[in-house]
Amino acid sequence: MNKQLVVAYKHELKGAYVVTSANSMIAALNYFLRMLDIPQYRIKQFTVQKRMYCPEEKELTKKEYSRLIKAARMADNRRLELMMQTICATGIRVSELKFITVEAVEAGYTMVTCKRKSRTVFLPGKLRKLLKKYCYNDGMVNGPVFITHSGKAVDRNNIWREMKALCHKANVSHRKVFPHNLRHLFARTFYRAEKDITKLADILGHTNISTTRIYIMESGAEHRKQIERLQLVL
């Protein structure tokens, strides 16, 4: 092992992988070298320019979200419709749907524990009414609201698969349709209304605000509009 060999490996990575993947491999290598007690052979990662806006082809708009809800309603998939609305109206992770219980709907809030952190998530009044009616019609008296036919809490695979099936009917690109994008839509909508990134970070359960900044990135189209509004071309 020598520094020249490690540097040569870095050059090979640059031509074979995207920067983010190459940096992950370099991080793993550096950790390995430290464990071997030869930290002097460690190398720097590739510099990545900070992205200023999110790709338009992946940003779910409010209109597209509305079409997804209508498509689920037309398909008579009430569970999916309410799962999507619950995620988008509260900003919770899909893995946190299990904390939406009959008891939480009655109380108007729930305590969510994720990544060894707990936070209070409030349920909007309109959402509570919809969930109460759903629970009443299905005869639910306690436990998680969103369950499978076998009685288990739904997981990300359940909702992911069902959401993808709506793409054609809703006329929304499949690249935009996945549960976590609903959380991003909540974040962007909240920030546009409140302009309070610290509060948004608390609501989303983020420890680092830098993570929250990723959620509120504008699309390239919105970025272009902002540039046009400057009217600096005479």
N, C-alpha and C positions, 0 to 999 in steps of 0.2 A: 504494500500500500504506500502511495506517495501522493503529493499534492498535484503533480502533473496528471496522474491517472484520474483523479477526482475532477479536475478541470476539463479533461477530455470527455468525461462522462456528461458534464454539464453541457458541453457543446453538442453532443449527440442528442440530448433531450430537447434542445432548442429547435432542432430541425424535425423532430418526430412528434412533438406534442404541443398543445396550446399552452400558453404561459402558466395558467392556473394549475394545470395538471403537472407540468414540469416543476413548479414550485413545491407542490405537495411531495413529489419524489425527492427533491433536494432537502426538504424538511425532514423526511424520514431518514435520508442518508446522514444528515448532520447529527441527528439523534443517535444513530447507530455508531458514528465515529466518537461521539462523546461517551457512549457506553464502553467503547473499546479503549477509552482513555487516550485518544489521539485527537483532541479537539483542534489542534493546529492544522489539520487537513480539511476542516469544514470550509464551505464556500457560501457566498452570498446568493440569495435567490434573485430571480429576474425582476426587474422593476416593472410594475404594472401601473399604467395610468389610471387614475381614478375615474370611474364612469360617472358622467354628469346626469344622465337620464336613462330610463329603462327602455328596452326595445319595444317599439310599437306593436310588433307582432305577438308580444306576450302579455300586453297590458289589457286586462279585462275592464271594459267600460261599464258605467251604470246602466246604459241602454242594453248592452249585451247580457248583463246580469238579469235585467228584467225579462228578457226573452227566454233565458234559461228557466226562470221561475214559471213563466207561462207555459213553457214546453213540458215541465214536470207536472203542472196542473192538468194540462190536456191529456197527458199520459196516465192520469189518475194515480200518480205516485206521490201521495200526500206526505209520506215520510221523507222522501228526498227533498221535496219542496221546502219543508220546514227545517230540515237539517241545513240546507243551503242558507235559508234566511236566518237561522240561528247563528251560524258562523259569521255571516256578513253583518248582522246587526249588533254583534257583541265583540267581534275581533278575536274570538277564541281559536285555538288550534283544533284541527280535526280530531286529534287524539284526546282533546279535552271535552268532547261531546258527552262522554260518560258522566261528567259532573252535572249535566243538565238533567235533573231528576224531577219527579212529580213534586217532591217536597220543595225543590228550588223554585219551581214554577209558582207554587203557592206563596212562597216567601218573597219572590221578586228578585232574588239574588242567589248566587252559589259561591262556594269557596273552591277555587281551583288550585290544585297542587301539581306543579310541573318543574322538573329539573331542580328539585329540593327547595323550591320557592312556592309560597302560597300567596294568592291574591284574591280579592273579592271581585266578582263579575256580576254586574247588574243587568237584569233583563228588561228591555223596553216594554212599556205597558201593552202596546199593540201586539208584540210578540207573545207576551204572556197570555193574552186572550186566545190567540191562535193555538198555542200549546195546550191550554186548558181544555179547549174544545176537542183537540186531537186526543188527549188523554181520556176524556169523558167518553168519546165515541169508541175508543179501543178498550175501555174498562180498566184503565191503569189507575192504581191507587197508591203505588209507591215504586221506588227504584228508578233506574234510567228511563228516560222518555223514548230514546231511539234504540230499539232492539231489533234483532234479527228474528226470523220465524221460529228459531230454536230458543228464543228468550235471552240470548246473549247480547251484550252491548255491541253496537256496530263498530267496525274498525275502518281504517282509511281505505282498505281494499274495497269494501262494500260501496262506500260513497264515491270513490274514484271511478269504479266501473260504471255505476249508474249515471254519474255526471257525463262521462264520455258518450254514453248512449243518447244524450240529449243534443249533441253538437249539430247534427244534421237538421233536426226539427227546429232548433233555435237559430239556425244559420250563424253559428259562432265557431270560429276556428278551434280545432281540437287542441292546438298549442296553448290556448288561453284557458281551457276548461280543466281545472283541477282544484281541489279544496283549498289549498293554501292561497290561491289567487283571490279567494273571497276575503281572506284576512287582509291581504294587501289593499283590496278595494275599500274595506272598512278604514284602514289606516289613512289612505289618501283622502277619503271623504271627511274623516274627523279632523285631519290637519288643515284642510282647506277652510273648514268652518271655525276652528278654534285657534289655529296657529300656535299651539302649545305642544312642542315636541316632548317636553319632560313628562307631561301628563299622559301623552300618548304612549310613551315608553312604559309607564306604570300600568296602563290599561292592557297593553300587549304582553306584559311580563318580561320585558327586556331589561337586562342588567346594564347593558352598554347602549348609550344613545346612538352610537355609530351604527348599530344594527337597525335601529328605528329609522335612520336616515335612508337606508336602502328601501324601506317600505314606502316612503313618501316621494320617491323620485318621480318626476313628471316624465311623460312620454316624449319621444323625439318631436312629435307633432306639436305638443304644447310648448316645447322648448323653442320651436320655430316661430310660433305665434308671439312668444315673449320677445324674440329678437325683432320680429316685424313691427311690434308696437313701439320700439325705440325710435323708429322713423329717422334714422341717421343717414339715409341715402337721399341726397338732395337732387 
